[in-house]
Amino acid sequence: MENLEFRDQVKSTRNQALLLATLGFFGGFAGVSIFGPLVPKFKGLLDLTPFAAGMLAAMPALTGSLLRIPFAAAVERFGGKRPFLILLLISNIGVVGLLVLLKTSYPGSMDGTYPLLLVLGALIGCGIATFSVGIAQVSYWFPKKDQGGALGIYGGLGNTSPGLSTLLLPIAVGSIGIFTAYSAWFVVLAAVTIVYGVFIKDAPWFQLRQQGHTLTADQIVGLGGGELAPTGRAWAGLKRASSIPATWMLVFFYFLSFGGFLAFTSWLPTFWTSMYGSTLREAGILTAAFSLFTALIRVPGGLLSDRISIRYALPGNFLLMFVGTLVLSFSGTFAISLVATLAVAAGMGLQNAIVFKLLPRYVPDAVGGASGWIGGLGALGGFVIPPVMGLVTGMVGGSNGYARGFLPFAVLVVLAFPVVSILNRWSARQGQALAV
């Protein structure tokens, strides 16, 4: 059959889907940013130990990482809209619970609320898990040749959420009070959820399948979708992706680039205040600069990945991350340390874009499952790396210890270079050399 017979049955467009997915991820990803600033306040009110406070701060990131795996895999069966919307709705419930707690118990009646806070942090973190769902959703809308740019825009603009929240939330709290500021954020999140839920459409393959049609890859592309066909089963997508060696190499790359991004974002405020005596506000601005730069450079990184050789970009980005981290570990000058953090940010942002450019090429028949493994396990770097940094800091001692704390990350980056070589050889054997 000609595509004209099905054109009226496909709703929405690639660019509209990209816009709505990016908006949804932007809203969901702010969960870490809005929950984190309250943890020091809860620590004092509840007399929490450092470990207990650390667990509380990590809850959104932990659930936001682990839930990426099953929910991204669910895209293979249900399309992207349903799992994405469920995660946003759960995050809304968490924010509502936090608002109720702030209104009824904060600050004078907080005794015994620690378990509830853990639950609320876990619920709010569900919004972060939308990332991997959106990756699969966008991948099924766009043909392979255009996925680098599309995923770069999605990941880059969506990842600006923590940086913007870090800048704006303290201003809002200082101006209108904590409850009103967080209520305003809830209104934004609820509006994003409604807009996403009303207007987003699944990729053409899913729309036509619901109508009982099975088309070729070329026909799907002609109707505005991507040429990839999902497995149709969530567990099958995870199993298929796990059987491909490239999946686990990309997990490691993303553990360093995105997990490292989360780790640096949580570590840098302490580094700037302890190493250089910056005020909390100054440290927040410096950390926001790192976060925003990492996110925004992902956009041109994705666009470039459609046009330049990835063979050299992969090791080049890791080299940038390694040199920046090494300089940061031994610098005693504020300006040099600042430039080094921006170099690390550039390497991380560019690498984040490339990882998901490679994903549909290596795992074309299980994009949802692969994005779940990569996004979920990769993001765990944000939970695993900071305690190791803290351990090294404590062993070295003094203000310089906070700089030396970056060394474990530099060691991890060194391990990435042989993995890049292994991936290159594997892809060559598969006829998918990293020349494009």
C-alpha positions as CSV (number, residue, x, y, z in Angstrom):
1,M,0.0,0.0,0.0
2,E,1.1,3.6,-0.6
3,N,1.9,5.8,2.3
4,L,-0.9,8.2,1.3
5,E,-3.4,5.6,2.5
6,F,-2.0,5.8,6.1
7,R,-1.0,9.4,6.3
8,D,-4.3,10.6,7.9
9,Q,-4.0,7.8,10.5
10,V,-0.7,9.1,11.9
11,K,-1.1,12.0,14.3
12,S,1.5,14.5,15.3
13,T,5.0,15.1,13.9
14,R,8.6,14.4,14.8
15,N,9.3,17.9,15.9
16,Q,6.2,18.1,18.0
17,A,7.0,14.9,19.7
18,L,10.6,16.1,20.4
19,L,9.3,19.3,21.9
20,L,6.8,17.6,24.2
21,A,9.2,14.9,25.3
22,T,11.9,17.5,26.1
23,L,9.3,19.6,28.0
24,G,8.2,16.5,30.0
25,F,11.8,15.5,30.8
26,F,12.7,19.1,31.8
27,G,9.8,19.1,34.3
28,G,10.5,15.7,35.7
29,F,14.3,16.2,36.1
30,A,13.8,19.1,38.4
31,G,12.9,16.7,41.2
32,V,16.5,16.4,42.4
33,S,16.9,20.2,42.5
34,I,13.8,20.9,44.4
35,F,14.2,18.2,47.0
36,G,18.0,18.6,47.6
37,P,18.0,22.1,49.1
38,L,15.6,21.0,51.8
39,V,17.8,18.2,53.0
40,P,20.2,20.4,55.1
41,K,17.1,22.0,56.8
42,F,15.7,18.5,57.5
43,K,19.1,17.4,58.8
44,G,19.1,20.1,61.4
45,L,15.5,19.7,62.4
46,L,15.7,15.9,62.7
47,D,19.3,15.8,64.0
48,L,20.2,13.4,61.2
49,T,23.6,11.7,61.0
50,P,25.6,12.4,57.9
51,F,24.8,9.0,56.5
52,A,21.0,9.5,57.1
53,A,21.2,12.9,55.5
54,G,23.1,11.5,52.6
55,M,20.5,8.7,52.0
56,L,17.8,11.3,52.1
57,A,19.6,13.5,49.5
58,A,20.2,10.4,47.3
59,M,16.7,9.0,47.2
60,P,15.4,11.0,44.2
61,A,18.6,10.1,42.2
62,L,18.5,6.5,43.3
63,T,14.8,5.8,42.3
64,G,15.2,8.1,39.2
65,S,18.1,5.9,38.1
66,L,16.7,2.4,38.8
67,L,13.2,3.0,37.5
68,R,14.7,4.0,34.1
69,I,15.3,0.3,33.4
70,P,11.8,-1.1,33.6
71,F,10.0,2.0,32.3
72,A,12.2,2.4,29.3
73,A,11.8,-1.2,28.5
74,A,8.0,-0.8,28.7
75,V,8.3,1.5,25.7
76,E,8.9,-1.6,23.6
77,R,5.4,-2.8,24.4
78,F,3.3,0.3,25.1
79,G,5.0,3.1,23.3
80,G,6.4,6.1,25.2
81,K,3.4,8.1,26.3
82,R,2.0,5.7,28.9
83,P,5.2,5.0,30.9
84,F,6.3,8.6,30.7
85,L,3.0,9.9,31.9
86,I,2.9,7.5,34.8
87,L,6.3,8.6,36.0
88,L,5.2,12.3,35.8
89,L,2.0,11.6,37.7
90,I,3.9,9.8,40.5
91,S,6.3,12.7,40.7
92,N,3.3,15.1,41.1
93,I,2.0,13.0,43.9
94,G,5.4,13.2,45.7
95,V,5.5,17.0,45.3
96,V,1.9,17.3,46.7
97,G,3.0,15.2,49.7
98,L,6.0,17.4,50.2
99,L,3.8,20.5,50.1
100,V,1.4,19.0,52.7
101,L,4.3,18.2,55.0
102,L,5.7,21.7,54.6
103,K,2.3,23.2,55.4
104,T,1.4,21.1,58.3
105,S,4.6,20.1,60.0
106,Y,7.5,22.3,58.9
107,P,9.5,23.4,60.9
108,G,8.1,22.7,64.4
109,S,6.5,19.3,64.1
110,M,9.0,17.3,62.1
111,D,9.8,14.6,64.7
112,G,9.3,11.1,63.2
113,T,8.9,12.2,59.6
114,Y,12.2,10.8,58.3
115,P,10.6,7.6,56.8
116,L,8.0,9.7,55.1
117,L,10.6,12.0,53.7
118,L,12.4,9.0,52.2
119,V,9.2,7.9,50.5
120,L,8.5,11.4,49.2
121,G,12.1,11.7,47.9
122,A,11.6,8.4,46.1
123,L,8.3,9.5,44.6
124,I,9.7,12.8,43.4
125,G,12.6,11.0,41.8
126,C,10.3,9.2,39.5
127,G,10.3,12.3,37.3
128,I,14.0,11.8,36.6
129,A,13.3,8.3,35.2
130,T,11.4,9.9,32.3
131,F,14.8,10.4,30.6
132,S,15.2,6.9,29.3
133,V,11.6,6.7,28.3
134,G,12.0,9.8,26.3
135,I,15.2,8.6,24.7
136,A,13.3,5.5,23.3
137,Q,10.3,7.6,22.4
138,V,12.3,10.1,20.4
139,S,14.4,7.3,18.8
140,Y,11.3,5.7,17.4
141,W,10.1,9.0,15.9
142,F,13.4,9.9,14.1
143,P,15.4,8.0,11.4
144,K,18.9,7.0,12.4
145,K,20.6,9.7,10.4
146,D,18.9,12.4,12.4
147,Q,18.9,10.8,15.9
148,G,22.1,12.4,17.1
149,G,20.7,16.0,16.7
150,A,17.2,15.1,18.0
151,L,18.6,13.2,21.1
152,G,21.1,16.0,21.7
153,I,18.3,18.6,21.8
154,Y,16.2,16.3,24.0
155,G,19.0,15.5,26.5
156,G,20.6,18.9,26.4
157,L,17.6,21.2,26.9
158,G,16.0,18.8,29.3
159,N,19.2,18.6,31.4
160,T,19.1,22.4,31.9
161,S,16.5,21.9,34.5
162,P,18.8,21.2,37.5
163,G,21.0,24.2,36.7
164,L,18.1,26.6,36.3
165,S,16.4,25.3,39.4
166,T,19.7,25.8,41.4
167,L,19.8,29.4,40.3
168,L,16.1,30.3,40.6
169,L,14.8,28.3,43.6
170,P,16.9,30.2,46.3
171,I,15.8,33.5,44.8
172,A,12.1,32.4,44.9
173,V,12.4,31.0,48.5
174,G,14.0,34.3,49.7
175,S,11.3,36.4,48.0
176,I,8.0,34.6,48.6
177,G,8.8,31.9,51.2
178,I,9.5,28.2,51.0
179,F,5.9,27.0,50.8
180,T,4.8,29.5,48.1
181,A,8.0,28.9,46.1
182,Y,7.5,25.1,46.1
183,S,3.8,25.6,45.4
184,A,4.7,27.6,42.3
185,W,7.0,24.8,41.2
186,F,4.2,22.3,41.6
187,V,2.0,24.4,39.4
188,V,4.7,24.3,36.7
189,L,5.1,20.5,37.0
190,A,1.4,19.9,36.9
191,A,1.1,22.1,33.8
192,V,3.9,20.3,32.1
193,T,2.2,16.9,32.9
194,I,-1.1,18.1,31.5
195,V,0.4,19.5,28.3
196,Y,2.4,16.3,27.8
197,G,-0.5,14.0,28.4
198,V,-2.9,15.9,26.2
199,F,-0.7,16.5,23.1
200,I,2.0,13.8,22.9
201,K,1.5,10.9,20.5
202,D,3.4,7.7,20.2
203,A,5.6,7.2,17.2
204,P,3.9,6.1,13.9
205,W,4.9,2.4,14.3
206,F,2.8,2.2,17.6
207,Q,-0.1,4.2,16.2
208,L,-0.4,2.0,13.2
209,R,0.1,-1.2,15.2
210,Q,-2.9,-0.2,17.3
211,Q,-4.9,0.1,14.1
212,G,-3.8,-3.4,13.0
213,H,-1.3,-2.3,10.3
214,T,2.2,-3.6,9.7
215,L,4.3,-1.5,7.4
216,T,7.9,-1.7,6.2
217,A,10.7,0.5,7.6
218,D,10.7,2.7,4.5
219,Q,7.0,3.2,4.8
220,I,7.2,4.2,8.4
221,V,10.0,6.8,7.6
222,G,7.8,8.1,4.8
223,L,5.0,8.7,7.4
224,G,7.2,10.7,9.6
225,G,8.6,8.0,11.9
226,G,11.9,6.2,12.4
227,E,12.9,2.9,10.7
228,L,13.4,1.1,14.0
229,A,10.8,-1.5,15.0
230,P,10.4,-2.4,18.7
231,T,10.3,-5.9,20.0
232,G,6.8,-5.5,21.3
233,R,7.7,-7.0,24.7
234,A,9.4,-5.2,27.6
235,W,11.3,-8.1,29.0
236,A,12.4,-9.2,25.5
237,G,13.8,-5.8,24.9
238,L,15.9,-5.9,28.1
239,K,17.0,-9.4,27.4
240,R,18.0,-8.6,23.8
241,A,19.9,-5.5,24.8
242,S,21.7,-7.3,27.6
243,S,23.0,-9.9,25.1
244,I,24.8,-7.3,23.0
245,P,28.3,-6.4,24.3
246,A,28.0,-2.8,23.1
247,T,25.2,-2.2,25.5
248,W,27.5,-2.7,28.5
249,M,30.3,-0.7,27.0
250,L,27.8,2.2,26.5
251,V,26.6,1.7,30.1
252,F,30.2,2.3,31.3
253,F,30.6,5.3,29.1
254,Y,27.4,6.8,30.4
255,F,28.3,5.9,34.0
256,L,31.3,8.3,33.5
257,S,29.6,11.0,31.5
258,F,26.2,11.4,33.0
259,G,26.8,9.6,36.3
260,G,29.9,11.8,36.6
261,F,27.8,14.9,35.8
262,L,25.5,14.0,38.7
263,A,28.4,13.3,41.0
264,F,30.2,16.6,40.2
265,T,27.0,18.5,40.6
266,S,26.6,17.1,44.1
267,W,30.3,17.5,45.0
268,L,31.1,20.9,43.6
269,P,29.2,23.0,46.2
270,T,31.3,21.4,49.0
271,F,34.5,21.7,46.9
272,W,34.1,25.4,46.2
273,T,33.2,26.3,49.8
274,S,35.9,24.1,51.4
275,M,38.7,24.6,48.9
276,Y,38.3,28.3,48.2
277,G,36.0,29.6,50.9
278,S,33.2,30.5,48.5
279,T,29.9,31.5,50.0
280,L,27.0,29.0,49.6
281,R,25.4,31.4,47.1
282,E,28.7,31.7,45.1
283,A,29.1,27.9,45.2
284,G,25.6,27.5,43.9
285,I,26.2,29.8,41.0
286,L,29.5,28.1,40.1
287,T,27.8,24.7,40.3
288,A,24.9,25.9,38.2
289,A,27.4,27.1,35.6
290,F,28.9,23.7,35.4
291,S,25.4,22.0,35.2
292,L,24.1,24.4,32.5
293,F,27.2,24.2,30.4
294,T,27.2,20.4,30.5
295,A,23.6,20.4,29.4
296,L,23.7,23.0,26.7
297,I,26.8,21.7,25.0
298,R,25.0,18.4,24.5
299,V,22.8,20.1,21.9
300,P,25.6,21.0,19.4
301,G,27.3,17.7,20.4
302,G,24.3,15.8,19.2
303,L,24.1,17.8,16.0
304,L,27.8,17.3,15.3
305,S,27.5,13.5,16.0
306,D,25.4,13.3,12.8
307,R,28.1,14.9,10.8
308,I,31.6,14.0,12.1
309,S,33.5,10.8,12.9
310,I,32.7,9.3,16.2
311,R,35.9,7.2,16.0
312,Y,37.9,10.2,17.3
313,A,35.1,12.0,19.3
314,L,34.8,9.2,21.9
315,P,38.4,9.1,23.0
316,G,38.7,12.9,22.5
317,N,35.9,13.6,24.9
318,F,37.3,11.2,27.5
319,L,40.7,12.9,27.1
320,L,39.1,16.3,27.8
321,M,37.4,14.8,30.9
322,F,40.6,13.3,32.2
323,V,42.8,16.3,31.7
324,G,40.2,18.6,33.3
325,T,39.8,16.3,36.3
326,L,43.5,15.9,36.8
327,V,44.1,19.7,36.7
328,L,41.2,20.2,39.1
329,S,42.7,17.6,41.5
330,F,46.0,19.5,41.8
331,S,45.2,23.1,41.1
332,G,45.4,25.6,44.0
333,T,44.2,28.5,41.9
334,F,40.5,29.5,41.7
335,A,40.6,30.6,38.0
336,I,42.4,27.4,36.9
337,S,40.0,25.2,38.8
338,L,37.0,27.0,37.3
339,V,38.4,26.5,33.7
340,A,39.1,22.8,34.6
341,T,35.5,22.2,35.7
342,L,34.2,23.7,32.4
343,A,36.6,21.4,30.4
344,V,35.1,18.4,32.3
345,A,31.6,19.8,31.6
346,A,32.3,20.0,27.9
347,G,33.7,16.5,27.7
348,M,30.7,15.1,29.7
349,G,28.1,16.9,27.7
350,L,29.6,15.9,24.3
351,Q,30.0,12.3,25.4
352,N,26.4,12.1,26.7
353,A,25.2,13.1,23.2
354,I,27.4,10.5,21.5
355,V,26.4,7.6,23.7
356,F,22.7,7.8,22.7
357,K,23.7,8.5,19.1
358,L,25.4,5.1,19.1
359,L,22.6,3.2,21.0
360,P,20.1,2.8,18.1
361,R,22.9,1.8,15.8
362,Y,24.2,-1.1,18.0
363,V,20.8,-2.2,19.4
364,P,18.3,-1.3,16.7
365,D,15.7,-3.9,17.6
366,A,15.6,-3.1,21.4
367,V,16.1,0.6,21.8
368,G,13.8,0.8,24.8
369,G,15.6,-2.0,26.7
370,A,19.0,-0.6,25.9
371,S,18.1,2.9,26.9
372,G,16.8,1.5,30.2
373,W,20.1,-0.3,30.9
374,I,22.3,2.6,29.8
375,G,20.2,5.4,31.4
376,G,19.5,3.5,34.6
377,L,22.8,1.9,35.4
378,G,24.8,4.8,33.9
379,A,23.0,7.3,36.1
380,L,24.0,5.3,39.2
381,G,27.4,6.9,38.9
382,G,25.8,9.9,40.6
383,F,25.0,7.7,43.6
384,V,28.3,5.7,43.7
385,I,31.0,8.2,42.9
386,P,30.4,10.9,45.6
387,P,31.0,8.6,48.5
388,V,34.3,7.5,47.0
389,M,35.3,11.1,46.5
390,G,34.5,11.7,50.2
391,L,36.6,8.7,51.2
392,V,39.7,10.1,49.4
393,T,39.0,13.6,50.8
394,G,38.9,12.2,54.3
395,M,42.1,10.2,53.8
396,V,44.1,13.2,52.5
397,G,42.6,15.8,54.9
398,G,42.7,19.5,54.9
399,S,41.3,21.8,52.2
400,N,43.4,20.2,49.5
401,G,41.7,16.9,50.2
402,Y,38.6,18.3,48.5
403,A,40.6,18.7,45.3
404,R,42.3,15.3,45.6
405,G,38.8,13.8,45.9
406,F,38.4,14.1,42.2
407,L,41.3,11.7,41.6
408,P,39.1,8.5,41.7
409,F,37.1,9.8,38.9
410,A,40.2,10.5,36.8
411,V,41.3,6.9,37.4
412,L,37.9,5.7,36.1
413,V,38.2,7.8,33.0
414,V,41.6,6.2,32.2
415,L,39.9,2.8,32.2
416,A,37.5,4.1,29.4
417,F,40.3,4.3,26.8
418,P,40.8,0.6,26.4
419,V,37.0,0.1,26.4
420,V,36.8,2.5,23.5
421,S,39.3,0.4,21.6
422,I,37.4,-2.8,22.4
423,L,34.2,-1.2,21.2
424,N,35.9,-0.1,18.0
425,R,37.1,-3.7,17.3
426,W,33.8,-5.2,18.1
427,S,31.9,-2.8,15.9
428,A,34.3,-3.4,13.0
429,R,33.6,-7.1,13.3
430,Q,29.9,-6.3,13.1
431,G,30.4,-4.1,10.1
432,Q,29.6,-1.0,12.1
433,A,33.0,0.7,12.4
434,L,33.0,4.0,14.4
435,A,33.8,6.0,11.3
436,V,30.3,7.6,11.3
